[in-house]
Amino acid sequence: MEEKRPLMETEVFPSLPPNMAYIQNQLFHSSDLKWRSIRFNQLEGLIIFLESLSDQQRIQKEILKPIEEKKEGTVDELVTSMEITKKTDLNEVSQALVQGNCALFFEGIAEAFIFDVAAVNKRNISEPVNEAVVRGAHDGFIENLITNLYLVRKRVENTNLVVRYYKVGKATKTKLALLYMQDLANQDLVQEVDHRLSSIAMDTVIAPGYIAEWIEDNSFSLFPQILFTERPDRAVAHLMEGRVVILSDGDPSALILPVTFFAFYQSPDDYHSRWIVGSFIRLIRLVSFIIASLGPALYIAIIGFHPEILPSNMIYTVKSSIDRVPFPPIVEALFMQIALEVLREAAIRLPSRIGQTVSIVGGLVIGDSVVRAGLVSYPMVIVVALTAIASFVAPSSEISTATRILGFPLMILAAMFGLIGITFGLLFILIHLCKLESFGTAYFAPVMPLRIKDMKDALTRFPIWSLNQRPHDPHPSKLNQVKNPRGWEHDDSGKE
């Protein structure tokens, strides 16, 4: 067995073989650890790197070639195209190697030169598939942190934009970036986020989903308390309202906090359309939340407990359809909802071309077959279809999934107690929403607590020029933006 790597500080040896042996032991003789001997200033040298992380062309062109051509001088004078640091601790040298750097040792010198030659493999900037818009920007975050910071800074050319780096995960050492506006973000919020990020003590942190569960207020709530987005324009819009954004290296998703329930039903399209159109579409999204969560439950309650609610002409149509079904409405609804979730998951996991075929053909075949077999009634198929369509209207997949799951307990309450059960279920949900917080912000704001001014951009969207105050929920340092957004209306300089 390999000996356990020492944890105490170990100084760089003045001889090359012990340095090489120590680093090999630290990396457990990994096969991608490479080295090359050089000669400089009449001294034997050794350059070490991990070929899986380092850019070998840069090592050859920017380090080895200048040194081999000059043969003497100083390393700092010859290698000027990259950052150079010096390390005297071999443990720090090993850590630098696994970050993509390379190390240069010389015989008789008890220090190592560290060069930043990390390889950069990234995909092109493209529009997020899950957050497509009709109008507006069509670029999105990618898996490279520096590129994502570029996309934000190009939109906010302001010295108040602050970026703080973090390393989380004792084993993975995932790099995070915390972004906020110094003159807008509440410093108590920034300090709280800083404290929660610094307190993560797990070995593995590889995705923003991990981070969200470690720092959110209530992990047992069905409702997401952190907004995920792959759109730079959406992240910037929240930054300018005084919120905080977290970016992670290796993942295209940005975390926005604090957020409210209504933020999950807002889309960039709302602000690129005329305000009446944007308000109408947003209201449709909010109505879709009610349909997606209550549709099957209302059907079960009406058929099982309150058929008198239906018009007389409709009663006979519905009755003739459900008389053929040997199961109660709750069994029909659960069967169809679970079948729908299975089809949805299959469509996601399969290749895109096959997935679309499975979802369409599977839905048609199963829907028609179960009705013909007398297992499900036609009204139930219609209700479940409307519920599914309504759940996909939400711009955020997190709230969409939560809405579909919310329908199951409501269906059970409806089957047990009818409309009274639904009423108590809705009261419980409303109480939970009013009690829930996201980093000290009321989750159901501006409805609870009620703030009339913030309602301009909650249920509907008023004209942009009327939104001259930032929302209260993130407690921004500056609430007012401008006094007269349409200054030309008050400008009399052009009038005689």
C-alpha positions as CSV (number, residue, x, y, z in Angstrom):
1,M,0.0,0.0,0.0
2,E,1.0,3.6,-0.6
3,E,2.1,5.5,2.4
4,K,-0.3,8.2,3.6
5,R,0.6,11.7,2.4
6,P,2.0,13.8,5.2
7,L,-0.1,16.7,6.3
8,M,2.7,18.8,7.8
9,E,4.5,21.5,5.8
10,T,7.4,20.0,3.8
11,E,9.9,22.5,2.3
12,V,11.2,22.1,-1.2
13,F,14.4,20.1,-1.3
14,P,17.5,21.7,-3.0
15,S,17.9,18.4,-5.0
16,L,15.7,17.3,-7.9
17,P,15.2,13.6,-7.1
18,P,13.7,14.0,-3.6
19,N,11.3,16.7,-5.0
20,M,10.2,14.4,-7.8
21,A,9.8,11.4,-5.5
22,Y,7.7,13.4,-3.0
23,I,5.3,14.7,-5.6
24,Q,4.9,11.3,-7.1
25,N,4.1,10.0,-3.7
26,Q,1.6,12.8,-3.1
27,L,-0.2,12.0,-6.4
28,F,0.1,8.2,-5.8
29,H,2.2,7.8,-9.0
30,S,-0.7,8.9,-11.2
31,S,-0.2,7.9,-14.9
32,D,-1.0,11.4,-16.1
33,L,1.8,13.0,-14.1
34,K,4.5,14.0,-16.6
35,W,7.9,15.7,-16.4
36,R,10.7,17.0,-18.6
37,S,14.3,17.8,-17.9
38,I,15.8,21.1,-19.0
39,R,19.1,23.0,-18.5
40,F,19.2,26.7,-17.6
41,N,21.9,28.9,-16.1
42,Q,24.2,25.8,-16.0
43,L,21.7,24.1,-13.7
44,E,19.7,21.0,-14.2
45,G,15.9,21.7,-14.2
46,L,12.8,19.7,-14.0
47,I,9.3,20.8,-15.1
48,I,6.4,18.8,-13.8
49,F,2.7,18.9,-14.8
50,L,-0.5,16.8,-15.2
51,E,-1.2,16.3,-18.9
52,S,-4.9,15.9,-18.2
53,L,-5.2,19.5,-16.8
54,S,-2.3,21.5,-18.3
55,D,-2.1,23.1,-21.7
56,Q,1.0,21.3,-23.2
57,Q,1.2,23.7,-26.1
58,R,1.5,26.7,-23.8
59,I,4.2,24.8,-21.7
60,Q,6.2,24.2,-24.9
61,K,5.7,27.6,-26.5
62,E,5.7,30.0,-23.5
63,I,8.0,28.2,-21.0
64,L,10.3,25.6,-22.6
65,K,11.1,27.4,-25.8
66,P,12.3,30.8,-24.3
67,I,14.4,28.9,-21.7
68,E,16.0,26.6,-24.2
69,E,16.8,29.5,-26.6
70,K,18.3,31.9,-24.0
71,K,20.0,29.2,-21.7
72,E,20.6,31.8,-19.0
73,G,19.0,34.8,-17.3
74,T,16.1,34.9,-14.9
75,V,12.8,33.0,-15.3
76,D,10.8,36.1,-14.6
77,E,12.4,37.9,-17.5
78,L,12.1,35.1,-20.0
79,V,8.5,34.0,-19.2
80,T,6.4,37.1,-19.4
81,S,3.1,35.9,-20.9
82,M,1.7,34.3,-17.7
83,E,1.5,34.7,-14.0
84,I,4.5,33.2,-12.0
85,T,4.5,32.4,-8.3
86,K,7.1,30.8,-6.1
87,K,6.4,28.1,-3.6
88,T,8.6,26.7,-0.8
89,D,6.1,24.1,0.4
90,L,5.9,20.9,-1.6
91,N,2.3,20.3,-0.4
92,E,1.3,23.6,-2.0
93,V,3.2,22.6,-5.2
94,S,1.1,19.4,-5.3
95,Q,-2.1,21.3,-4.9
96,A,-1.0,23.7,-7.7
97,L,-0.5,20.8,-10.0
98,V,-4.0,19.4,-9.5
99,Q,-5.3,22.9,-10.4
100,G,-3.7,22.7,-13.9
101,N,-0.5,24.6,-13.1
102,C,3.0,23.3,-13.8
103,A,6.0,23.4,-11.5
104,L,9.7,24.1,-12.4
105,F,12.5,23.0,-10.1
106,F,16.2,23.7,-10.3
107,E,19.1,21.8,-8.8
108,G,20.4,23.6,-5.8
109,I,17.4,26.0,-5.4
110,A,14.9,25.2,-2.6
111,E,11.9,26.7,-4.2
112,A,9.6,26.0,-7.2
113,F,8.3,28.2,-9.9
114,I,4.5,27.8,-10.5
115,F,3.1,28.7,-13.9
116,D,-0.6,29.1,-14.7
117,V,-1.0,26.9,-17.7
118,A,-4.4,25.3,-17.0
119,A,-6.1,24.0,-20.1
120,V,-9.4,25.6,-21.1
121,N,-12.0,23.3,-22.8
122,K,-15.3,24.9,-23.1
123,R,-18.3,24.9,-25.4
124,N,-19.6,27.9,-27.4
125,I,-22.0,30.4,-25.8
126,S,-25.5,29.4,-26.9
127,E,-29.1,30.1,-25.8
128,P,-30.3,28.0,-22.8
129,V,-32.6,25.3,-24.0
130,N,-34.8,25.4,-20.9
131,E,-35.2,29.2,-20.9
132,A,-35.7,30.2,-24.5
133,V,-37.4,33.6,-25.2
134,V,-39.1,35.1,-28.2
135,R,-37.3,38.5,-27.9
136,G,-34.2,39.5,-26.1
137,A,-30.7,38.1,-25.7
138,H,-30.0,34.6,-27.0
139,D,-26.8,33.9,-25.0
140,G,-26.5,31.8,-21.9
141,F,-24.1,30.7,-19.2
142,I,-21.7,27.8,-20.0
143,E,-19.6,25.6,-17.8
144,N,-16.6,28.0,-17.7
145,L,-16.7,30.4,-14.7
146,I,-14.5,33.1,-16.3
147,T,-16.7,33.1,-19.4
148,N,-19.8,33.5,-17.2
149,L,-18.2,36.4,-15.4
150,Y,-17.5,38.0,-18.7
151,L,-21.1,37.7,-19.7
152,V,-22.2,39.5,-16.5
153,R,-19.5,42.2,-16.6
154,K,-20.2,43.1,-20.2
155,R,-23.7,43.9,-19.2
156,V,-22.7,45.7,-16.0
157,E,-19.8,48.0,-16.7
158,N,-19.8,49.3,-13.2
159,T,-17.0,49.5,-10.6
160,N,-19.6,48.6,-7.9
161,L,-19.9,45.0,-9.2
162,V,-18.0,42.8,-6.7
163,V,-16.8,39.3,-7.3
164,R,-15.7,37.1,-4.5
165,Y,-14.1,33.6,-5.0
166,Y,-14.7,30.6,-2.8
167,K,-13.4,27.0,-2.7
168,V,-16.0,24.6,-1.4
169,G,-15.7,20.8,-0.9
170,K,-12.7,19.4,0.9
171,A,-12.0,16.9,-1.9
172,T,-13.4,18.6,-5.0
173,K,-12.4,22.2,-4.1
174,T,-15.1,23.5,-6.5
175,K,-14.6,27.2,-7.3
176,L,-17.5,29.5,-6.7
177,A,-18.0,33.2,-7.5
178,L,-20.3,35.4,-5.3
179,L,-21.5,38.5,-7.2
180,Y,-23.3,41.5,-5.9
181,M,-23.5,45.3,-6.3
182,Q,-21.6,47.1,-3.6
183,D,-23.9,50.1,-3.6
184,L,-27.2,48.1,-3.9
185,A,-26.9,44.8,-2.0
186,N,-27.7,44.8,1.7
187,Q,-24.4,44.1,3.5
188,D,-26.2,41.9,6.1
189,L,-27.4,39.7,3.2
190,V,-23.9,39.5,1.8
191,Q,-22.4,38.6,5.1
192,E,-25.0,35.9,5.7
193,V,-24.4,34.3,2.3
194,D,-20.6,34.5,2.9
195,H,-21.1,32.8,6.3
196,R,-23.2,30.0,4.8
197,L,-20.8,29.4,1.9
198,S,-17.8,29.4,4.2
199,S,-19.6,26.9,6.5
200,I,-19.9,24.2,3.9
201,A,-17.7,21.4,5.2
202,M,-18.6,18.4,2.9
203,D,-16.0,16.6,0.8
204,T,-18.0,16.7,-2.4
205,V,-19.6,19.8,-4.0
206,I,-20.0,19.4,-7.8
207,A,-23.2,21.2,-8.7
208,P,-25.2,24.3,-7.7
209,G,-28.0,21.9,-6.6
210,Y,-25.7,20.8,-3.8
211,I,-25.0,24.3,-2.8
212,A,-28.7,25.3,-2.8
213,E,-29.6,22.5,-0.3
214,W,-26.7,23.5,2.0
215,I,-27.5,27.2,2.2
216,E,-31.3,27.5,1.8
217,D,-33.5,28.2,4.9
218,N,-35.9,25.3,4.7
219,S,-34.7,22.2,2.9
220,F,-37.9,20.2,3.7
221,S,-40.2,22.7,2.0
222,L,-41.6,21.7,-1.4
223,F,-41.1,25.2,-2.7
224,P,-37.6,26.2,-4.0
225,Q,-36.1,29.2,-2.2
226,I,-33.3,29.8,-4.6
227,L,-33.8,30.7,-8.3
228,F,-31.8,28.8,-10.9
229,T,-31.1,30.4,-14.2
230,E,-28.8,30.0,-17.2
231,R,-29.6,33.5,-18.6
232,P,-27.1,36.3,-18.0
233,D,-29.7,39.0,-18.6
234,R,-31.9,37.5,-15.9
235,A,-29.0,37.3,-13.4
236,V,-28.1,40.9,-14.1
237,A,-31.7,42.1,-13.6
238,H,-31.7,40.6,-10.2
239,L,-28.3,42.0,-9.4
240,M,-29.6,45.4,-10.1
241,E,-32.4,44.9,-7.7
242,G,-29.9,44.3,-4.8
243,R,-29.9,40.5,-4.9
244,V,-26.9,38.2,-4.8
245,V,-25.8,35.7,-7.6
246,I,-23.7,32.6,-7.1
247,L,-21.8,31.1,-10.1
248,S,-20.1,27.7,-10.0
249,D,-17.2,26.5,-12.2
250,G,-18.2,23.5,-14.2
251,D,-22.0,24.3,-14.3
252,P,-24.0,26.7,-16.4
253,S,-26.6,27.5,-13.7
254,A,-26.5,30.6,-11.6
255,L,-28.1,30.8,-8.2
256,I,-30.1,34.0,-7.4
257,L,-31.1,34.9,-3.8
258,P,-33.1,35.9,-2.0
259,V,-36.2,35.3,-4.2
260,T,-40.0,35.3,-3.7
261,F,-42.6,33.0,-5.0
262,F,-43.6,35.4,-7.8
263,A,-40.0,35.5,-9.1
264,F,-40.4,32.0,-10.4
265,Y,-43.2,33.1,-12.7
266,Q,-41.4,36.0,-14.2
267,S,-39.6,35.8,-17.6
268,P,-37.4,38.1,-19.6
269,D,-40.1,38.0,-22.3
270,D,-42.4,40.0,-19.9
271,Y,-40.1,43.0,-20.2
272,H,-39.4,42.7,-23.9
273,S,-43.1,42.9,-24.7
274,R,-45.5,45.7,-24.2
275,W,-46.6,45.9,-20.6
276,I,-50.2,44.9,-21.2
277,V,-49.1,41.9,-23.1
278,G,-46.4,41.0,-20.5
279,S,-49.0,41.4,-17.7
280,F,-51.5,39.2,-19.5
281,I,-48.9,36.4,-20.1
282,R,-47.8,36.6,-16.4
283,L,-51.3,36.3,-15.2
284,I,-51.7,33.2,-17.4
285,R,-48.7,31.7,-15.8
286,L,-50.1,32.3,-12.3
287,V,-53.4,30.9,-13.3
288,S,-51.6,27.8,-14.6
289,F,-50.2,27.2,-11.1
290,I,-53.8,27.0,-9.8
291,I,-54.8,24.7,-12.7
292,A,-51.8,22.4,-12.3
293,S,-52.2,22.0,-8.6
294,L,-56.0,21.9,-8.3
295,G,-57.2,20.4,-11.6
296,P,-57.4,16.7,-10.7
297,A,-58.4,17.4,-7.1
298,L,-61.3,19.6,-8.1
299,Y,-62.5,16.9,-10.6
300,I,-62.3,14.2,-7.9
301,A,-64.2,16.3,-5.3
302,I,-66.9,17.3,-7.8
303,I,-67.5,13.8,-9.1
304,G,-67.3,12.1,-5.8
305,F,-69.0,14.6,-3.4
306,H,-70.5,17.5,-5.2
307,P,-71.9,16.5,-8.6
308,E,-74.7,19.1,-8.2
309,I,-72.1,21.8,-9.1
310,L,-72.1,20.7,-12.7
311,P,-74.7,22.0,-15.1
312,S,-77.6,19.6,-15.7
313,N,-76.7,19.0,-19.3
314,M,-73.1,18.1,-18.4
315,I,-74.1,15.7,-15.6
316,Y,-75.5,13.1,-18.1
317,T,-72.4,13.4,-20.3
318,V,-70.0,12.9,-17.5
319,K,-72.1,10.2,-15.8
320,S,-72.3,8.1,-19.0
321,S,-68.5,8.2,-19.3
322,I,-67.6,7.4,-15.7
323,D,-70.2,4.6,-15.4
324,R,-68.0,2.4,-17.5
325,V,-65.0,2.9,-15.2
326,P,-64.8,0.3,-12.3
327,F,-62.4,2.5,-10.3
328,P,-63.1,5.6,-8.1
329,P,-61.9,8.9,-9.5
330,I,-58.8,9.0,-7.2
331,V,-57.5,5.8,-8.7
332,E,-58.1,7.2,-12.2
333,A,-56.2,10.4,-11.4
334,L,-53.3,8.7,-9.7
335,F,-52.9,6.2,-12.6
336,M,-52.9,9.0,-15.2
337,Q,-50.7,11.4,-13.3
338,I,-48.1,8.7,-12.6
339,A,-48.2,7.5,-16.2
340,L,-47.7,11.1,-17.3
341,E,-44.6,11.5,-15.1
342,V,-43.2,8.2,-16.4
343,L,-43.7,9.4,-20.0
344,R,-42.1,12.8,-19.2
345,E,-39.1,11.2,-17.5
346,A,-38.6,8.8,-20.4
347,A,-38.8,11.6,-22.9
348,I,-36.0,13.5,-21.0
349,R,-33.7,10.5,-20.7
350,L,-34.0,9.3,-24.3
351,P,-32.2,11.0,-27.2
352,S,-34.0,14.1,-28.4
353,R,-35.5,12.6,-31.6
354,I,-36.6,9.4,-30.0
355,G,-37.8,11.3,-26.8
356,Q,-40.3,13.4,-28.8
357,T,-41.7,10.4,-30.5
358,V,-42.1,8.5,-27.3
359,S,-43.9,11.4,-25.5
360,I,-46.3,12.1,-28.4
361,V,-47.0,8.5,-29.5
362,G,-47.0,7.2,-26.0
363,G,-49.5,9.8,-24.8
364,L,-51.9,9.2,-27.7
365,V,-51.7,5.4,-27.5
366,I,-52.0,5.2,-23.7
367,G,-54.7,7.8,-23.5
368,D,-56.8,6.2,-26.2
369,S,-56.2,2.6,-25.0
370,V,-57.1,3.2,-21.3
371,V,-60.4,4.9,-22.3
372,R,-61.4,2.2,-24.7
373,A,-60.5,-0.4,-22.1
374,G,-62.8,1.3,-19.6
375,L,-60.0,2.0,-17.1
376,V,-60.2,5.8,-17.3
377,S,-63.0,8.2,-18.3
378,Y,-62.7,10.8,-21.1
379,P,-63.2,13.7,-18.6
380,M,-60.3,12.5,-16.5
381,V,-58.0,12.3,-19.6
382,I,-59.0,15.9,-20.5
383,V,-58.4,17.1,-16.9
384,V,-55.0,15.4,-16.6
385,A,-53.9,16.8,-20.1
386,L,-54.8,20.3,-19.1
387,T,-53.0,19.9,-15.8
388,A,-49.8,18.7,-17.6
389,I,-49.9,21.6,-20.0
390,A,-50.5,24.1,-17.2
391,S,-47.5,22.7,-15.2
392,F,-45.1,23.3,-18.2
393,V,-46.0,27.0,-18.5
394,A,-43.8,28.0,-15.6
395,P,-40.4,29.5,-16.7
396,S,-38.7,27.6,-13.9
397,S,-38.5,23.8,-13.9
398,E,-38.1,23.8,-10.1
399,I,-41.4,25.4,-9.4
400,S,-43.0,23.4,-12.2
401,T,-42.0,20.1,-10.6
402,A,-43.1,21.4,-7.2
403,T,-46.5,22.2,-8.6
404,R,-47.1,18.7,-10.0
405,I,-46.0,17.1,-6.8
406,L,-48.4,19.4,-4.8
407,G,-51.3,18.0,-6.8
408,F,-50.9,14.5,-5.2
409,P,-51.8,15.4,-1.5
410,L,-54.6,17.7,-2.8
411,M,-56.0,14.7,-4.7
412,I,-55.9,12.6,-1.6
413,L,-57.6,15.3,0.5
414,A,-60.3,15.7,-2.2
415,A,-61.0,11.9,-2.3
416,M,-61.4,11.9,1.5
417,F,-63.2,15.1,2.3
418,G,-64.3,16.7,-1.0
419,L,-64.1,20.5,-1.4
420,I,-63.6,20.8,2.4
421,G,-60.4,18.8,2.1
422,I,-59.2,21.0,-0.7
423,T,-59.9,24.1,1.3
424,F,-57.9,22.9,4.3
425,G,-55.1,21.8,2.0
426,L,-55.0,25.3,0.4
427,L,-55.0,26.9,3.8
428,F,-52.1,24.8,4.9
429,I,-50.2,25.8,1.7
430,L,-51.0,29.4,2.1
431,I,-49.8,29.4,5.8
432,H,-46.6,27.6,4.7
433,L,-46.0,30.2,2.0
434,C,-46.5,33.1,4.4
435,K,-44.2,31.6,7.0
436,L,-41.4,30.6,4.5
437,E,-38.4,32.8,4.2
438,S,-35.5,33.1,1.8
439,F,-32.4,34.6,3.5
440,G,-34.5,36.8,5.7
441,T,-37.0,37.8,2.9
442,A,-40.7,36.9,3.1
443,Y,-41.2,34.2,0.5
444,F,-44.8,35.4,-0.4
445,A,-43.9,39.1,-0.6
446,P,-45.3,41.5,-1.7
447,V,-48.7,39.8,-0.9
448,M,-47.6,38.9,2.6
449,P,-46.5,41.3,4.0
450,L,-48.6,43.4,1.7
451,R,-46.6,46.2,-0.1
452,I,-48.8,47.9,-2.7
453,K,-45.8,49.6,-4.5
454,D,-44.1,46.2,-5.1
455,M,-47.3,44.9,-6.6
456,K,-46.4,46.8,-9.8
457,D,-44.1,43.9,-10.8
458,A,-45.6,40.9,-9.1
459,L,-48.9,39.6,-10.3
460,T,-48.7,41.9,-13.3
461,R,-46.1,44.2,-14.9
462,F,-46.7,47.9,-15.0
463,P,-44.9,50.1,-17.5
464,I,-41.1,50.1,-17.1
465,W,-41.0,53.8,-16.4
466,S,-43.3,53.4,-13.4
467,L,-41.0,50.9,-11.8
468,N,-38.8,53.6,-10.4
469,Q,-38.3,51.9,-7.0
470,R,-36.5,48.6,-6.4
471,P,-38.5,45.8,-4.7
472,H,-38.3,45.9,-0.9
473,D,-37.9,42.1,-0.4
474,P,-34.0,42.0,-0.9
475,H,-33.7,45.1,1.4
476,P,-31.5,47.0,-1.1
477,S,-29.3,49.9,0.1
478,K,-30.8,52.2,-2.5
479,L,-34.6,51.9,-2.9
480,N,-35.3,54.7,-5.4
481,Q,-33.8,54.6,-8.8
482,V,-34.7,57.9,-10.5
483,K,-37.3,60.6,-9.7
484,N,-38.5,61.3,-13.3
485,P,-37.9,58.2,-15.5
486,R,-39.5,59.9,-18.5
487,G,-37.6,63.2,-18.0
488,W,-38.6,64.4,-21.5
489,E,-42.2,64.9,-20.2
490,H,-41.0,67.4,-17.7
491,D,-38.4,69.1,-20.0
492,D,-39.7,72.5,-21.2
493,S,-36.4,73.5,-22.8
494,G,-37.6,72.8,-26.3
495,K,-40.9,74.7,-25.8
496,E,-41.2,78.4,-26.6
